[in-house]
Amino acid sequence: DQQVKQNSPSLSVQEGRISILNCDYTNSMFDYFLWYKKYPAEGPTFLISISSIKDKNEDGRFTVFLNKSAKHLSLHIVPSQPGDSAVYFCAASDYSTNAGKSTFGDGTTLTVKP
Amino acid sequence: NAGVTQTPKFQVLKTGQSMTLQCAQDMNHNSMYWYRQDPGMGLRLIYYSASEGTTDKGEVPNGYNVSRLNKREFSLRLESAAPSQTSVYFCASSELGDINYEQYFGPGTRLTVT
């Protein structure tokens, strides 16, 4: 059973518009959530994170929202730029017991069109 | 400061051959991880090492062994390669207790088993 799901394999948006990437999880023990960005032929790089004690975290153009009751988080990119085109992975951790391990979703490929 | 380095970048093996993937980090992190990524899928944890001298199985450990040689280095060994192990392998490191708790990834090793 996949504990972290990204149900949209791909998303295409116009430059300057908002990109919204979604992620659902099933394990209620998860208490820390991260988004990673991956370009082709490179390793993933950390983008933004959120602790379960918060419902929003913002860093420049990137905002992550967490809805614990729905076990859902989303990443908003505003405004979207062509350089944001990449695969975005959602990851979740049980920080207190899990030795730093994260469970990853399958990723969403974002294409931002000029 | 190179971050996380992996060697080799590419490798082709015949079924039954063995090889070791090397990983090193220069960030003085305690925790290190090995993942595999198959097409269209997220990263699946093979093995991890929470600290020097300890290793534990992840989600998909069968067919692999690891060695935490020292704090910097964490190697992954395939004793008898199988076509099902064709994948891209990523090494990562992190520091438990970091506020952001993110993992830093290497560039990956693309392995093909024929």
Interface residues (C-beta under 8 A of the other chain):
Chain A: V4 Q6 P9 Y32 L34 Y36 A41 E42 G43 P44 T45 F46 S49 F89 S93 Y95 A99 G100 K101 S102 T103 F104 G105 D106 G107
Chain B: V4 S31 Y33 Y35 G40 M41 G42 L43 R44 L45 Y48 A50 D56 G58 F90 A92 S94 L96 N100 Y101 E102 Q103 Y104 F105 G106 P107 G108
